[in-house]
Amino acid sequence: MKKTKPSDWILKILVYLSALITALVLLFIILYILVKGVPYLTPSLFALKYTSANVSMFPAIINTLITCVISLCIAVPFGIFTAVYLVEYAKSTNKFVGVIRLMTETLAGIPSIVYGLFGFLCFVSYFKWGYSVLAGACTLSIMVMPSIMRTTEEALLSTPESYREGAFGLGAGKLRTIFRIVLPAAAPGILSGVILAIGRIVGETAAIIYTSGTAPKLMHDVFSSARTLAVHMYALSTEGLHMRESYATAVVLLAMVAVINTVSTLLAKKLQGDM
Amino acid sequence: MTKLQADRAAKNNLKENAAHAVFFLIALMSISAVILICGFLFYNGIPAIQKVGLWNFLSGNTWAPSDVPPKYGIHPMILGSIYITGAALFFGVPLGILAAVFMARFCPKKIYALAKPCVNLLAGIPSIVYGFFGMVSIVPLVRKVFGVNGSGILTAGILLGIMILPTIIGISESALRAVPNSYYEASLGLGASHERAVFFVELPAARSGILASVILGIGRAVGETMAVIMVAGNQARVPDNILQGVRSLTANIVLEMSYATDLHRGALIATGVVLFVFIMIINVIFSILLRRFK
């Protein structure tokens, strides 16, 4: 029989201890926010109007939804079509493909504050849109495009070649094959990427604080300044006057992210299950 | 081929070619985005650097935009970013790598099904929520234990250490899983225990992937903004010890951008340029390492 050395025991304990600490940290963060925040989730926080007496987060939630929709309207087509070009059209030996990959990796690595600075310089100042939802959404769309592209690419690559061959054999053109056969088959994977992008948009602060601005009211149109929920929370917690409301907002943000993550994971699983 | 068929074929061809062209043009978008970002940043930031002087800007120890004459030295902020990142690595890297070893080689399947979504959730929590959590729990803790103000390098390091955990765990885990199974089996065959095989054979074999995870973690820590602002204290000076407050490059931009004008504004954008260059260097190292591990 093999003798267990003490060094093995130490290593084993270290590994289990690290896993335990990681789990405890996550549990602590979530419980801390929930325990402190849930009691302050009062109906008045979801009142239709924001006033300085009642810092309602309802307008911020609506602003977040609208910002999400606009950014996705820009980012999703660009992300998906770029991935389609890379997987279905370009040959892998093509140098151009390498350049696009490199640029996408670069975009994915840029910190959100640099995106915010760019959005401020380009959309807010140069295009003279001012602090506006449109400027924020454009900035965010560039920021999330790489991740949508990446997940779409993976989903397209995991679609079996036989699907395409079958469609070609039945006389479908390339375009028809892509839109009727390949993209629907890859849909769950693409969708899981899009949902992750929603998660990033919902949680983003640094990129939109100087593009969307911090006006706490419901937006009038896309050229008006409006804060999203994350910016709302930053404003509340740094003012220091509304700690209870900050806790409550944190709970709402956390819940949103948890739901978004779960849906995305389930969709990704569905893609794997189908294959 | 009848005329009708030929017509249809020609039309289809046109459609297919048009589609190809459209897809190609859209694929150019990511390239033009990078060019635009670089262009806007450098065009607006370089003049300020020229005016202050590159060396003065990078090594100046005083950041005092409201002094007469104003002083724009971002040396304290560069140091701040480096110190905070170093502290984050101190807390995050050992924990992250060991947790990755657990996920890849020690974790029972049933627990893995629960642990993986947990790591994803840790990655998904918005940085503003992390920052708030740090502000209301870690800051008071540090204040109590060390009897100082509480916001500083140590606090920011602990918080960022937690925030880079999912990055390190995720990439290190896949690096460990990419090690061929024969390595493990061979070491068992030579009489090594499970622990020894994992730590002394598989872990060294996965080193470039693990290093890549650390580099990406550095990138995240350097680029993190909102969480750092809320716990680091934000004093623009060179700190004496790890309990003192510092200001990171990212924080400098957010804190003063709302009221900055003229050269002050230019200096903030130039701070963004310096940050951008830092991140680019980190990214290049990352992608080189990742290629090697693939």
Interface residues (C-beta under 8 A of the other chain):
Chain A: K2 T4 K5 S7 D8 L11 K12 L14 V15 Y16 L17 S18 A19 I21 T22 A23 V25 L26 I29 Y32 I33 K36 P77 F78 F81 T82 V84 Y85 L86 E88 Y89 A90 V99 I100 L102 M103 T104 E105 T106 L107 G109 I110 P111 S112 I113 V114 Y115 G116 L117 F118 F120 L121 C122 Y126 I142 M145 P146 M149 G173 K174 L175 G199 V202 G203 E204 T205 A206 I209 Y210 A230 M233 Y234 S237 T238 M243 S246 A250 L253 L254 V257 A258 I260 N261 T262 T265
Chain B: N12 K15 E16 A19 H20 V22 F23 F24 I26 A27 L28 M29 S30 I31 A33 V34 L36 I37 F40 L41 N44 P94 L95 L98 A99 V101 F102 M103 F106 C107 A115 P117 C118 V119 N120 L121 L122 G124 I125 P126 S127 I128 V129 Y130 G131 F132 F133 M135 V136 S137 I162 L165 I169 G191 S193 H194 E195 R196 V198 F199 G219 V222 G223 E224 T225 M226 M230 T250 I253 V254 M257 S258 I269 G272 L275 F276 I279 M280 I282 N283 F286 S287
